[in-house]
């Protein structure tokens, strides 16, 4: 007669996933390394002064005849040679 021998019962439980090894991270670009100088941020170049628009008046009579007088500093055609009192307003008197 055959008598089976007892076999231990094995219970399998799910194995939790293995934690991945942390990867070596590149150094933060914003943090300077020891012995490294920080470079100053490049400043944008200033915008060029606007062109005078091609207007040129040889004298205040010409500016008045063109209907452009008085001329204010920054206006097309303004120049210090037309501003007698250097107040930023040229050809202000008629």
PDB file with one MODEL, atoms N, CA, C and O in Angstrom:
MODEL        1
ATOM      1  N   UNK A   1       0.798  -1.146   0.000  1.00  0.00           N
ATOM      2  CA  UNK A   1       0.000   0.000   0.000  1.00  0.00           C
ATOM      3  C   UNK A   1       0.866   1.244   0.000  1.00  0.00           C
ATOM      4  O   UNK A   1       1.924   1.315   0.625  1.00  0.00           O
ATOM      5  N   UNK A   2       0.379   2.180  -0.705  1.00  0.00           N
ATOM      6  CA  UNK A   2       1.170   3.398  -0.881  1.00  0.00           C
ATOM      7  C   UNK A   2       0.606   4.465   0.030  1.00  0.00           C
ATOM      8  O   UNK A   2      -0.597   4.723  -0.009  1.00  0.00           O
ATOM      9  N   UNK A   3       1.430   5.093   0.846  1.00  0.00           N
ATOM     10  CA  UNK A   3       1.031   6.182   1.716  1.00  0.00           C
ATOM     11  C   UNK A   3       1.821   7.416   1.278  1.00  0.00           C
ATOM     12  O   UNK A   3       3.051   7.432   1.322  1.00  0.00           O
ATOM     13  N   UNK A   4       1.096   8.439   0.859  1.00  0.00           N
ATOM     14  CA  UNK A   4       1.828   9.640   0.437  1.00  0.00           C
ATOM     15  C   UNK A   4       2.500  10.315   1.624  1.00  0.00           C
ATOM     16  O   UNK A   4       1.963  10.332   2.732  1.00  0.00           O
ATOM     17  N   UNK A   5       3.654  10.857   1.381  1.00  0.00           N
ATOM     18  CA  UNK A   5       4.340  11.600   2.426  1.00  0.00           C
ATOM     19  C   UNK A   5       3.839  13.042   2.402  1.00  0.00           C
ATOM     20  O   UNK A   5       3.634  13.637   1.344  1.00  0.00           O
ATOM     21  N   UNK A   6       3.656  13.561   3.562  1.00  0.00           N
ATOM     22  CA  UNK A   6       3.179  14.949   3.593  1.00  0.00           C
ATOM     23  C   UNK A   6       4.215  15.901   2.985  1.00  0.00           C
ATOM     24  O   UNK A   6       5.415  15.782   3.232  1.00  0.00           O
ATOM     25  N   UNK A   7       3.728  16.825   2.204  1.00  0.00           N
ATOM     26  CA  UNK A   7       4.564  17.843   1.563  1.00  0.00           C
ATOM     27  C   UNK A   7       4.181  19.195   2.174  1.00  0.00           C
ATOM     28  O   UNK A   7       2.997  19.518   2.272  1.00  0.00           O
ATOM     29  N   UNK A   8       5.158  19.968   2.577  1.00  0.00           N
ATOM     30  CA  UNK A   8       4.799  21.267   3.155  1.00  0.00           C
ATOM     31  C   UNK A   8       4.126  22.156   2.108  1.00  0.00           C
ATOM     32  O   UNK A   8       4.503  22.160   0.936  1.00  0.00           O
ATOM     33  N   UNK A   9       3.139  22.894   2.554  1.00  0.00           N
ATOM     34  CA  UNK A   9       2.410  23.798   1.668  1.00  0.00           C
ATOM     35  C   UNK A   9       3.179  25.122   1.594  1.00  0.00           C
ATOM     36  O   UNK A   9       3.512  25.718   2.618  1.00  0.00           O
ATOM     37  N   UNK A  10       3.447  25.560   0.389  1.00  0.00           N
ATOM     38  CA  UNK A  10       4.158  26.825   0.181  1.00  0.00           C
ATOM     39  C   UNK A  10       3.137  27.863  -0.276  1.00  0.00           C
ATOM     40  O   UNK A  10       2.410  27.647  -1.245  1.00  0.00           O
ATOM     41  N   UNK A  11       3.091  28.966   0.415  1.00  0.00           N
ATOM     42  CA  UNK A  11       2.176  30.048   0.040  1.00  0.00           C
ATOM     43  C   UNK A  11       3.028  31.159  -0.578  1.00  0.00           C
ATOM     44  O   UNK A  11       3.963  31.676   0.034  1.00  0.00           O
ATOM     45  N   UNK A  12       2.675  31.494  -1.784  1.00  0.00           N
ATOM     46  CA  UNK A  12       3.385  32.567  -2.488  1.00  0.00           C
ATOM     47  C   UNK A  12       2.613  33.865  -2.299  1.00  0.00           C
ATOM     48  O   UNK A  12       1.395  33.898  -2.480  1.00  0.00           O
ATOM     49  N   UNK A  13       3.296  34.906  -1.945  1.00  0.00           N
ATOM     50  CA  UNK A  13       2.669  36.226  -1.851  1.00  0.00           C
ATOM     51  C   UNK A  13       3.350  37.136  -2.870  1.00  0.00           C
ATOM     52  O   UNK A  13       4.525  36.958  -3.191  1.00  0.00           O
ATOM     53  N   UNK A  14       2.603  38.104  -3.368  1.00  0.00           N
ATOM     54  CA  UNK A  14       3.222  38.991  -4.362  1.00  0.00           C
ATOM     55  C   UNK A  14       4.410  39.734  -3.757  1.00  0.00           C
ATOM     56  O   UNK A  14       4.377  40.161  -2.603  1.00  0.00           O
ATOM     57  N   UNK A  15       5.432  39.873  -4.546  1.00  0.00           N
ATOM     58  CA  UNK A  15       6.642  40.565  -4.113  1.00  0.00           C
ATOM     59  C   UNK A  15       6.490  42.037  -4.488  1.00  0.00           C
ATOM     60  O   UNK A  15       6.179  42.358  -5.635  1.00  0.00           O
ATOM     61  N   UNK A  16       6.708  42.927  -3.528  1.00  0.00           N
ATOM     62  CA  UNK A  16       6.609  44.349  -3.889  1.00  0.00           C
ATOM     63  C   UNK A  16       7.683  44.698  -4.911  1.00  0.00           C
ATOM     64  O   UNK A  16       8.784  44.148  -4.887  1.00  0.00           O
ATOM     65  N   UNK A  17       7.345  45.627  -5.814  1.00  0.00           N
ATOM     66  CA  UNK A  17       8.339  45.990  -6.833  1.00  0.00           C
ATOM     67  C   UNK A  17       9.588  46.566  -6.181  1.00  0.00           C
ATOM     68  O   UNK A  17       9.507  47.274  -5.177  1.00  0.00           O
ATOM     69  N   UNK A  18      10.706  46.266  -6.744  1.00  0.00           N
ATOM     70  CA  UNK A  18      11.981  46.759  -6.225  1.00  0.00           C
ATOM     71  C   UNK A  18      12.079  48.259  -6.483  1.00  0.00           C
ATOM     72  O   UNK A  18      11.664  48.751  -7.532  1.00  0.00           O
ATOM     73  N   UNK A  19      12.624  48.961  -5.528  1.00  0.00           N
ATOM     74  CA  UNK A  19      12.827  50.398  -5.691  1.00  0.00           C
ATOM     75  C   UNK A  19      14.024  50.609  -6.604  1.00  0.00           C
ATOM     76  O   UNK A  19      15.091  50.040  -6.374  1.00  0.00           O
ATOM     77  N   UNK A  20      13.852  51.425  -7.640  1.00  0.00           N
ATOM     78  CA  UNK A  20      14.998  51.659  -8.524  1.00  0.00           C
ATOM     79  C   UNK A  20      16.082  52.435  -7.796  1.00  0.00           C
ATOM     80  O   UNK A  20      15.808  53.246  -6.911  1.00  0.00           O
ATOM     81  N   UNK A  21      17.293  52.171  -8.181  1.00  0.00           N
ATOM     82  CA  UNK A  21      18.424  52.892  -7.616  1.00  0.00           C
ATOM     83  C   UNK A  21      18.339  54.346  -8.068  1.00  0.00           C
ATOM     84  O   UNK A  21      18.076  54.609  -9.242  1.00  0.00           O
ATOM     85  N   UNK A  22      18.556  55.289  -7.165  1.00  0.00           N
ATOM     86  CA  UNK A  22      18.532  56.691  -7.613  1.00  0.00           C
ATOM     87  C   UNK A  22      19.666  56.934  -8.601  1.00  0.00           C
ATOM     88  O   UNK A  22      20.809  56.530  -8.388  1.00  0.00           O
ATOM     89  N   UNK A  23      19.311  57.603  -9.678  1.00  0.00           N
ATOM     90  CA  UNK A  23      20.311  57.898 -10.708  1.00  0.00           C
ATOM     91  C   UNK A  23      21.138  59.094 -10.277  1.00  0.00           C
ATOM     92  O   UNK A  23      20.665  59.974  -9.559  1.00  0.00           O
ATOM     93  N   UNK A  24      22.360  59.106 -10.720  1.00  0.00           N
ATOM     94  CA  UNK A  24      23.208  60.253 -10.445  1.00  0.00           C
ATOM     95  C   UNK A  24      22.652  61.431 -11.226  1.00  0.00           C
ATOM     96  O   UNK A  24      22.467  61.356 -12.441  1.00  0.00           O
ATOM     97  N   UNK A  25      22.392  62.513 -10.520  1.00  0.00           N
ATOM     98  CA  UNK A  25      21.819  63.682 -11.178  1.00  0.00           C
ATOM     99  C   UNK A  25      22.920  64.654 -11.544  1.00  0.00           C
ATOM    100  O   UNK A  25      23.925  64.792 -10.848  1.00  0.00           O
ATOM    101  N   UNK A  26      22.692  65.325 -12.671  1.00  0.00           N
ATOM    102  CA  UNK A  26      23.639  66.347 -13.107  1.00  0.00           C
ATOM    103  C   UNK A  26      23.578  67.504 -12.119  1.00  0.00           C
ATOM    104  O   UNK A  26      22.510  67.784 -11.575  1.00  0.00           O
ATOM    105  N   UNK A  27      24.683  68.176 -11.875  1.00  0.00           N
ATOM    106  CA  UNK A  27      24.647  69.315 -10.962  1.00  0.00           C
ATOM    107  C   UNK A  27      23.704  70.386 -11.496  1.00  0.00           C
ATOM    108  O   UNK A  27      23.568  70.576 -12.705  1.00  0.00           O
ATOM    109  N   UNK A  28      23.069  71.066 -10.580  1.00  0.00           N
ATOM    110  CA  UNK A  28      22.129  72.125 -10.943  1.00  0.00           C
ATOM    111  C   UNK A  28      22.894  73.237 -11.653  1.00  0.00           C
ATOM    112  O   UNK A  28      23.898  73.737 -11.146  1.00  0.00           O
ATOM    113  N   UNK A  29      22.412  73.614 -12.822  1.00  0.00           N
ATOM    114  CA  UNK A  29      23.095  74.644 -13.616  1.00  0.00           C
ATOM    115  C   UNK A  29      23.069  75.989 -12.903  1.00  0.00           C
ATOM    116  O   UNK A  29      23.966  76.809 -13.104  1.00  0.00           O
ATOM    117  N   UNK A  30      22.051  76.231 -12.069  1.00  0.00           N
ATOM    118  CA  UNK A  30      21.946  77.517 -11.388  1.00  0.00           C
ATOM    119  C   UNK A  30      22.912  77.602 -10.209  1.00  0.00           C
ATOM    120  O   UNK A  30      23.307  78.700  -9.817  1.00  0.00           O
ATOM    121  N   UNK A  31      23.296  76.465  -9.640  1.00  0.00           N
ATOM    122  CA  UNK A  31      24.192  76.475  -8.498  1.00  0.00           C
ATOM    123  C   UNK A  31      25.632  76.394  -8.997  1.00  0.00           C
ATOM    124  O   UNK A  31      25.992  75.455  -9.707  1.00  0.00           O
ATOM    125  N   UNK A  32      26.449  77.367  -8.632  1.00  0.00           N
ATOM    126  CA  UNK A  32      27.838  77.321  -9.098  1.00  0.00           C
ATOM    127  C   UNK A  32      28.603  76.217  -8.385  1.00  0.00           C
ATOM    128  O   UNK A  32      28.330  75.908  -7.225  1.00  0.00           O
ATOM    129  N   UNK A  33      29.541  75.640  -9.073  1.00  0.00           N
ATOM    130  CA  UNK A  33      30.414  74.642  -8.477  1.00  0.00           C
ATOM    131  C   UNK A  33      31.490  75.363  -7.688  1.00  0.00           C
ATOM    132  O   UNK A  33      31.782  76.533  -7.939  1.00  0.00           O
ATOM    133  N   UNK A  34      32.071  74.662  -6.741  1.00  0.00           N
ATOM    134  CA  UNK A  34      33.119  75.262  -5.927  1.00  0.00           C
ATOM    135  C   UNK A  34      34.272  75.658  -6.841  1.00  0.00           C
ATOM    136  O   UNK A  34      34.719  74.865  -7.670  1.00  0.00           O
ATOM    137  N   UNK A  35      34.746  76.877  -6.686  1.00  0.00           N
ATOM    138  CA  UNK A  35      35.862  77.348  -7.489  1.00  0.00           C
ATOM    139  C   UNK A  35      35.446  77.911  -8.838  1.00  0.00           C
ATOM    140  O   UNK A  35      36.295  78.321  -9.630  1.00  0.00           O
ATOM    141  N   UNK A  36      34.159  77.932  -9.102  1.00  0.00           N
ATOM    142  CA  UNK A  36      33.691  78.444 -10.395  1.00  0.00           C
ATOM    143  C   UNK A  36      33.063  79.809 -10.154  1.00  0.00           C
ATOM    144  O   UNK A  36      32.284  79.980  -9.217  1.00  0.00           O
ATOM    145  N   UNK A  37      33.397  80.769 -10.987  1.00  0.00           N
ATOM    146  CA  UNK A  37      32.828  82.100 -10.841  1.00  0.00           C
ATOM    147  C   UNK A  37      31.489  82.162 -11.551  1.00  0.00           C
ATOM    148  O   UNK A  37      31.294  81.552 -12.602  1.00  0.00           O
ATOM    149  N   UNK A  38      30.576  82.905 -10.958  1.00  0.00           N
ATOM    150  CA  UNK A  38      29.292  83.090 -11.623  1.00  0.00           C
ATOM    151  C   UNK A  38      29.468  84.143 -12.699  1.00  0.00           C
ATOM    152  O   UNK A  38      30.127  85.165 -12.502  1.00  0.00           O
ATOM    153  N   UNK A  39      28.860  83.864 -13.845  1.00  0.00           N
ATOM    154  CA  UNK A  39      28.915  84.837 -14.924  1.00  0.00           C
ATOM    155  C   UNK A  39      27.731  85.771 -14.777  1.00  0.00           C
ATOM    156  O   UNK A  39      26.613  85.331 -14.511  1.00  0.00           O
ATOM    157  N   UNK A  40      27.976  87.046 -14.946  1.00  0.00           N
ATOM    158  CA  UNK A  40      26.894  88.025 -14.864  1.00  0.00           C
ATOM    159  C   UNK A  40      25.969  87.836 -16.053  1.00  0.00           C
ATOM    160  O   UNK A  40      26.405  87.525 -17.161  1.00  0.00           O
ATOM    161  N   UNK A  41      24.691  88.029 -15.802  1.00  0.00           N
ATOM    162  CA  UNK A  41      23.712  87.905 -16.890  1.00  0.00           C
ATOM    163  C   UNK A  41      24.004  88.985 -17.923  1.00  0.00           C
ATOM    164  O   UNK A  41      24.272  90.137 -17.582  1.00  0.00           O
ATOM    165  N   UNK A  42      23.947  88.598 -19.174  1.00  0.00           N
ATOM    166  CA  UNK A  42      24.218  89.557 -20.243  1.00  0.00           C
ATOM    167  C   UNK A  42      23.110  90.602 -20.270  1.00  0.00           C
ATOM    168  O   UNK A  42      21.927  90.268 -20.338  1.00  0.00           O
ATOM    169  N   UNK A  43      23.502  91.856 -20.215  1.00  0.00           N
ATOM    170  CA  UNK A  43      22.520  92.938 -20.255  1.00  0.00           C
ATOM    171  C   UNK A  43      22.141  93.193 -21.704  1.00  0.00           C
ATOM    172  O   UNK A  43      22.999  93.186 -22.586  1.00  0.00           O
ATOM    173  N   UNK A  44      20.854  93.418 -21.948  1.00  0.00           N
ATOM    174  CA  UNK A  44      20.448  93.702 -23.326  1.00  0.00           C
ATOM    175  C   UNK A  44      21.011  95.051 -23.773  1.00  0.00           C
ATOM    176  O   UNK A  44      21.155  95.979 -22.976  1.00  0.00           O
ATOM    177  N   UNK A  45      21.319  95.134 -25.041  1.00  0.00           N
ATOM    178  CA  UNK A  45      21.846  96.387 -25.567  1.00  0.00           C
ATOM    179  C   UNK A  45      20.738  97.427 -25.589  1.00  0.00           C
ATOM    180  O   UNK A  45      19.589  97.096 -25.883  1.00  0.00           O
ATOM    181  N   UNK A  46      21.064  98.689 -25.281  1.00  0.00           N
ATOM    182  CA  UNK A  46      20.024  99.716 -25.324  1.00  0.00           C
ATOM    183  C   UNK A  46      19.521  99.902 -26.754  1.00  0.00           C
ATOM    184  O   UNK A  46      20.259  99.741 -27.726  1.00  0.00           O
ATOM    185  N   UNK A  47      18.245 100.245 -26.843  1.00  0.00           N
ATOM    186  CA  UNK A  47      17.674 100.460 -28.171  1.00  0.00           C
ATOM    187  C   UNK A  47      18.271 101.729 -28.768  1.00  0.00           C
ATOM    188  O   UNK A  47      18.510 102.696 -28.045  1.00  0.00           O
ATOM    189  N   UNK A  48      18.513 101.741 -30.065  1.00  0.00           N
ATOM    190  CA  UNK A  48      19.080 102.939 -30.685  1.00  0.00           C
ATOM    191  C   UNK A  48      18.086 104.087 -30.634  1.00  0.00           C
ATOM    192  O   UNK A  48      16.870 103.893 -30.608  1.00  0.00           O
ATOM    193  N   UNK A  49      18.641 105.276 -30.621  1.00  0.00           N
ATOM    194  CA  UNK A  49      17.797 106.467 -30.631  1.00  0.00           C
ATOM    195  C   UNK A  49      16.992 106.498 -31.919  1.00  0.00           C
ATOM    196  O   UNK A  49      17.510 106.167 -32.985  1.00  0.00           O
ATOM    197  N   UNK A  50      15.726 106.895 -31.828  1.00  0.00           N
ATOM    198  CA  UNK A  50      14.934 106.950 -33.055  1.00  0.00           C
ATOM    199  C   UNK A  50      15.494 107.989 -34.020  1.00  0.00           C
ATOM    200  O   UNK A  50      15.988 109.040 -33.612  1.00  0.00           O
ATOM    201  N   UNK A  51      15.409 107.680 -35.271  1.00  0.00           N
ATOM    202  CA  UNK A  51      15.862 108.620 -36.295  1.00  0.00           C
ATOM    203  C   UNK A  51      14.970 109.856 -36.263  1.00  0.00           C
ATOM    204  O   UNK A  51      13.835 109.804 -35.789  1.00  0.00           O
ATOM    205  N   UNK A  52      15.483 110.942 -36.760  1.00  0.00           N
ATOM    206  CA  UNK A  52      14.705 112.177 -36.745  1.00  0.00           C
ATOM    207  C   UNK A  52      13.591 112.149 -37.775  1.00  0.00           C
ATOM    208  O   UNK A  52      12.862 113.132 -37.911  1.00  0.00           O
ATOM    209  N   UNK A  53      13.438 111.063 -38.497  1.00  0.00           N
ATOM    210  CA  UNK A  53      12.358 110.961 -39.469  1.00  0.00           C
ATOM    211  C   UNK A  53      12.703 111.659 -40.774  1.00  0.00           C
ATOM    212  O   UNK A  53      11.855 111.763 -41.661  1.00  0.00           O
ATOM    213  N   UNK A  54      13.934 112.138 -40.905  1.00  0.00           N
ATOM    214  CA  UNK A  54      14.340 112.772 -42.148  1.00  0.00           C
ATOM    215  C   UNK A  54      13.969 114.248 -42.214  1.00  0.00           C
ATOM    216  O   UNK A  54      14.316 114.924 -43.183  1.00  0.00           O
ATOM    217  N   UNK A  55      13.272 114.760 -41.206  1.00  0.00           N
ATOM    218  CA  UNK A  55      12.906 116.180 -41.223  1.00  0.00           C
ATOM    219  C   UNK A  55      14.127 117.006 -40.831  1.00  0.00           C
ATOM    220  O   UNK A  55      14.814 116.697 -39.858  1.00  0.00           O
ATOM    221  N   UNK A  56      14.382 118.045 -41.594  1.00  0.00           N
ATOM    222  CA  UNK A  56      15.462 118.968 -41.270  1.00  0.00           C
ATOM    223  C   UNK A  56      14.995 120.360 -41.648  1.00  0.00           C
ATOM    224  O   UNK A  56      14.553 120.606 -42.771  1.00  0.00           O
ATOM    225  N   UNK A  57      15.100 121.249 -40.702  1.00  0.00           N
ATOM    226  CA  UNK A  57      14.725 122.636 -40.960  1.00  0.00           C
ATOM    227  C   UNK A  57      15.970 123.490 -40.765  1.00  0.00           C
ATOM    228  O   UNK A  57      16.542 123.506 -39.675  1.00  0.00           O
ATOM    229  N   UNK A  58      16.393 124.193 -41.797  1.00  0.00           N
ATOM    230  CA  UNK A  58      17.606 125.006 -41.669  1.00  0.00           C
ATOM    231  C   UNK A  58      17.429 126.147 -40.683  1.00  0.00           C
ATOM    232  O   UNK A  58      18.401 126.620 -40.093  1.00  0.00           O
ATOM    233  N   UNK A  59      16.188 126.590 -40.503  1.00  0.00           N
ATOM    234  CA  UNK A  59      15.914 127.661 -39.555  1.00  0.00           C
ATOM    235  C   UNK A  59      14.454 127.576 -39.107  1.00  0.00           C
ATOM    236  O   UNK A  59      13.682 126.763 -39.616  1.00  0.00           O
ATOM    237  N   UNK A  60      14.091 128.420 -38.155  1.00  0.00           N
ATOM    238  CA  UNK A  60      12.732 128.377 -37.615  1.00  0.00           C
ATOM    239  C   UNK A  60      11.703 128.844 -38.636  1.00  0.00           C
ATOM    240  O   UNK A  60      10.558 128.393 -38.602  1.00  0.00           O
ATOM    241  N   UNK A  61      12.084 129.734 -39.538  1.00  0.00           N
ATOM    242  CA  UNK A  61      11.136 130.180 -40.566  1.00  0.00           C
ATOM    243  C   UNK A  61      10.713 128.989 -41.427  1.00  0.00           C
ATOM    244  O   UNK A  61       9.544 128.875 -41.796  1.00  0.00           O
ATOM    245  N   UNK A  62      11.650 128.111 -41.744  1.00  0.00           N
ATOM    246  CA  UNK A  62      11.331 126.927 -42.543  1.00  0.00           C
ATOM    247  C   UNK A  62      10.449 125.964 -41.742  1.00  0.00           C
ATOM    248  O   UNK A  62       9.547 125.343 -42.302  1.00  0.00           O
ATOM    249  N   UNK A  63      10.703 125.838 -40.441  1.00  0.00           N
ATOM    250  CA  UNK A  63       9.879 124.966 -39.599  1.00  0.00           C
ATOM    251  C   UNK A  63       8.459 125.515 -39.505  1.00  0.00           C
ATOM    252  O   UNK A  63       7.490 124.758 -39.557  1.00  0.00           O
ATOM    253  N   UNK A  64       8.340 126.844 -39.366  1.00  0.00           N
ATOM    254  CA  UNK A  64       7.003 127.457 -39.312  1.00  0.00           C
ATOM    255  C   UNK A  64       6.283 127.301 -40.641  1.00  0.00           C
ATOM    256  O   UNK A  64       5.088 127.006 -40.667  1.00  0.00           O
ATOM    257  N   UNK A  65       7.002 127.499 -41.751  1.00  0.00           N
ATOM    258  CA  UNK A  65       6.390 127.377 -43.078  1.00  0.00           C
ATOM    259  C   UNK A  65       5.886 125.948 -43.309  1.00  0.00           C
ATOM    260  O   UNK A  65       4.902 125.747 -44.020  1.00  0.00           O
ATOM    261  N   UNK A  66       6.553 124.962 -42.715  1.00  0.00           N
ATOM    262  CA  UNK A  66       6.140 123.569 -42.862  1.00  0.00           C
ATOM    263  C   UNK A  66       5.041 123.202 -41.861  1.00  0.00           C
ATOM    264  O   UNK A  66       4.513 122.090 -41.892  1.00  0.00           O
ATOM    265  N   UNK A  67       4.701 124.141 -40.973  1.00  0.00           N
ATOM    266  CA  UNK A  67       3.673 123.879 -39.970  1.00  0.00           C
ATOM    267  C   UNK A  67       4.159 122.996 -38.833  1.00  0.00           C
ATOM    268  O   UNK A  67       3.350 122.403 -38.119  1.00  0.00           O
ATOM    269  N   UNK A  68       5.473 122.903 -38.657  1.00  0.00           N
ATOM    270  CA  UNK A  68       6.033 122.017 -37.640  1.00  0.00           C
ATOM    271  C   UNK A  68       6.393 122.731 -36.343  1.00  0.00           C
ATOM    272  O   UNK A  68       6.666 122.073 -35.339  1.00  0.00           O
ATOM    273  N   UNK A  69       6.400 124.069 -36.340  1.00  0.00           N
ATOM    274  CA  UNK A  69       6.811 124.813 -35.153  1.00  0.00           C
ATOM    275  C   UNK A  69       5.642 124.902 -34.172  1.00  0.00           C
ATOM    276  O   UNK A  69       4.494 125.003 -34.606  1.00  0.00           O
ATOM    277  N   UNK A  70       5.893 124.870 -32.895  1.00  0.00           N
ATOM    278  CA  UNK A  70       7.179 124.681 -32.230  1.00  0.00           C
ATOM    279  C   UNK A  70       7.620 123.220 -32.273  1.00  0.00           C
ATOM    280  O   UNK A  70       6.798 122.307 -32.354  1.00  0.00           O
ATOM    281  N   UNK A  71       8.911 123.026 -32.217  1.00  0.00           N
ATOM    282  CA  UNK A  71       9.506 121.681 -32.215  1.00  0.00           C
ATOM    283  C   UNK A  71       9.944 121.351 -30.792  1.00  0.00           C
ATOM    284  O   UNK A  71      10.606 122.156 -30.137  1.00  0.00           O
ATOM    285  N   UNK A  72       9.573 120.170 -30.319  1.00  0.00           N
ATOM    286  CA  UNK A  72       9.954 119.728 -28.978  1.00  0.00           C
ATOM    287  C   UNK A  72      11.089 118.710 -29.081  1.00  0.00           C
ATOM    288  O   UNK A  72      11.194 117.976 -30.064  1.00  0.00           O
ATOM    289  N   UNK A  73      11.931 118.679 -28.056  1.00  0.00           N
ATOM    290  CA  UNK A  73      13.036 117.718 -28.032  1.00  0.00           C
ATOM    291  C   UNK A  73      12.471 116.323 -28.251  1.00  0.00           C
ATOM    292  O   UNK A  73      11.538 115.914 -27.560  1.00  0.00           O
ATOM    293  N   UNK A  74      13.027 115.596 -29.202  1.00  0.00           N
ATOM    294  CA  UNK A  74      12.550 114.264 -29.554  1.00  0.00           C
ATOM    295  C   UNK A  74      11.676 114.271 -30.791  1.00  0.00           C
ATOM    296  O   UNK A  74      11.484 113.228 -31.415  1.00  0.00           O
ATOM    297  N   UNK A  75      11.136 115.438 -31.164  1.00  0.00           N
ATOM    298  CA  UNK A  75      10.327 115.530 -32.385  1.00  0.00           C
ATOM    299  C   UNK A  75      11.232 115.460 -33.611  1.00  0.00           C
ATOM    300  O   UNK A  75      12.386 115.883 -33.552  1.00  0.00           O
ATOM    301  N   UNK A  76      10.713 114.927 -34.727  1.00  0.00           N
ATOM    302  CA  UNK A  76      11.491 114.967 -35.973  1.00  0.00           C
ATOM    303  C   UNK A  76      11.802 116.421 -36.334  1.00  0.00           C
ATOM    304  O   UNK A  76      10.913 117.273 -36.314  1.00  0.00           O
ATOM    305  N   UNK A  77      13.037 116.697 -36.656  1.00  0.00           N
ATOM    306  CA  UNK A  77      13.449 118.042 -37.049  1.00  0.00           C
ATOM    307  C   UNK A  77      13.978 118.887 -35.913  1.00  0.00           C
ATOM    308  O   UNK A  77      14.598 119.921 -36.162  1.00  0.00           O
ATOM    309  N   UNK A  78      13.753 118.478 -34.653  1.00  0.00           N
ATOM    310  CA  UNK A  78      14.286 119.250 -33.535  1.00  0.00           C
ATOM    311  C   UNK A  78      15.796 119.099 -33.509  1.00  0.00           C
ATOM    312  O   UNK A  78      16.337 118.011 -33.705  1.00  0.00           O
ATOM    313  N   UNK A  79      16.458 120.215 -33.262  1.00  0.00           N
ATOM    314  CA  UNK A  79      17.899 120.197 -33.017  1.00  0.00           C
ATOM    315  C   UNK A  79      18.235 121.379 -32.132  1.00  0.00           C
ATOM    316  O   UNK A  79      17.526 122.386 -32.130  1.00  0.00           O
ATOM    317  N   UNK A  80      19.302 121.259 -31.391  1.00  0.00           N
ATOM    318  CA  UNK A  80      19.643 122.292 -30.417  1.00  0.00           C
ATOM    319  C   UNK A  80      19.956 123.629 -31.077  1.00  0.00           C
ATOM    320  O   UNK A  80      19.819 124.674 -30.441  1.00  0.00           O
ATOM    321  N   UNK A  81      20.375 123.616 -32.346  1.00  0.00           N
ATOM    322  CA  UNK A  81      20.662 124.867 -33.046  1.00  0.00           C
ATOM    323  C   UNK A  81      19.424 125.733 -33.252  1.00  0.00           C
ATOM    324  O   UNK A  81      19.542 126.940 -33.462  1.00  0.00           O
ATOM    325  N   UNK A  82      18.243 125.132 -33.196  1.00  0.00           N
ATOM    326  CA  UNK A  82      17.000 125.894 -33.341  1.00  0.00           C
ATOM    327  C   UNK A  82      16.412 126.292 -31.986  1.00  0.00           C
ATOM    328  O   UNK A  82      15.446 127.054 -31.934  1.00  0.00           O
ATOM    329  N   UNK A  83      16.974 125.793 -30.907  1.00  0.00           N
ATOM    330  CA  UNK A  83      16.459 126.051 -29.557  1.00  0.00           C
ATOM    331  C   UNK A  83      17.357 127.081 -28.889  1.00  0.00           C
ATOM    332  O   UNK A  83      18.364 126.730 -28.274  1.00  0.00           O
ATOM    333  N   UNK A  84      16.991 128.359 -29.010  1.00  0.00           N
ATOM    334  CA  UNK A  84      17.853 129.439 -28.532  1.00  0.00           C
ATOM    335  C   UNK A  84      18.078 129.417 -27.026  1.00  0.00           C
ATOM    336  O   UNK A  84      19.186 129.685 -26.563  1.00  0.00           O
ATOM    337  N   UNK A  85      17.031 129.097 -26.250  1.00  0.00           N
ATOM    338  CA  UNK A  85      17.184 129.143 -24.797  1.00  0.00           C
ATOM    339  C   UNK A  85      17.412 127.762 -24.170  1.00  0.00           C
ATOM    340  O   UNK A  85      17.401 127.626 -22.947  1.00  0.00           O
ATOM    341  N   UNK A  86      17.616 126.752 -25.001  1.00  0.00           N
ATOM    342  CA  UNK A  86      17.927 125.391 -24.540  1.00  0.00           C
ATOM    343  C   UNK A  86      16.931 124.855 -23.507  1.00  0.00           C
ATOM    344  O   UNK A  86      17.319 124.237 -22.515  1.00  0.00           O
ATOM    345  N   UNK A  87      15.638 125.105 -23.759  1.00  0.00           N
ATOM    346  CA  UNK A  87      14.616 124.590 -22.852  1.00  0.00           C
ATOM    347  C   UNK A  87      13.908 123.358 -23.405  1.00  0.00           C
ATOM    348  O   UNK A  87      12.946 122.879 -22.804  1.00  0.00           O
ATOM    349  N   UNK A  88      14.372 122.839 -24.546  1.00  0.00           N
ATOM    350  CA  UNK A  88      13.765 121.660 -25.138  1.00  0.00           C
ATOM    351  C   UNK A  88      12.643 121.983 -26.107  1.00  0.00           C
ATOM    352  O   UNK A  88      12.008 121.079 -26.649  1.00  0.00           O
ATOM    353  N   UNK A  89      12.392 123.279 -26.329  1.00  0.00           N
ATOM    354  CA  UNK A  89      11.363 123.699 -27.285  1.00  0.00           C
ATOM    355  C   UNK A  89      12.030 124.653 -28.271  1.00  0.00           C
ATOM    356  O   UNK A  89      12.509 125.723 -27.893  1.00  0.00           O
ATOM    357  N   UNK A  90      12.053 124.248 -29.543  1.00  0.00           N
ATOM    358  CA  UNK A  90      12.687 125.079 -30.574  1.00  0.00           C
ATOM    359  C   UNK A  90      11.612 125.812 -31.364  1.00  0.00           C
ATOM    360  O   UNK A  90      10.496 125.318 -31.527  1.00  0.00           O
ATOM    361  N   UNK A  91      11.958 126.983 -31.844  1.00  0.00           N
ATOM    362  CA  UNK A  91      11.075 127.797 -32.695  1.00  0.00           C
ATOM    363  C   UNK A  91       9.747 128.078 -31.997  1.00  0.00           C
ATOM    364  O   UNK A  91       8.680 127.992 -32.605  1.00  0.00           O
ATOM    365  N   UNK A  92       9.831 128.418 -30.702  1.00  0.00           N
ATOM    366  CA  UNK A  92       8.598 128.641 -29.955  1.00  0.00           C
ATOM    367  C   UNK A  92       8.031 130.042 -30.131  1.00  0.00           C
ATOM    368  O   UNK A  92       6.874 130.283 -29.786  1.00  0.00           O
ATOM    369  N   UNK A  93       8.814 130.960 -30.655  1.00  0.00           N
ATOM    370  CA  UNK A  93       8.324 132.334 -30.838  1.00  0.00           C
ATOM    371  C   UNK A  93       8.128 132.617 -32.311  1.00  0.00           C
ATOM    372  O   UNK A  93       8.899 132.162 -33.157  1.00  0.00           O
ATOM    373  N   UNK A  94       7.109 133.356 -32.599  1.00  0.00           N
ATOM    374  CA  UNK A  94       6.804 133.678 -33.987  1.00  0.00           C
ATOM    375  C   UNK A  94       7.263 134.988 -34.330  1.00  0.00           C
ATOM    376  O   UNK A  94       7.087 135.425 -35.467  1.00  0.00           O
TER     377      UNK A  94
ENDMDL
END
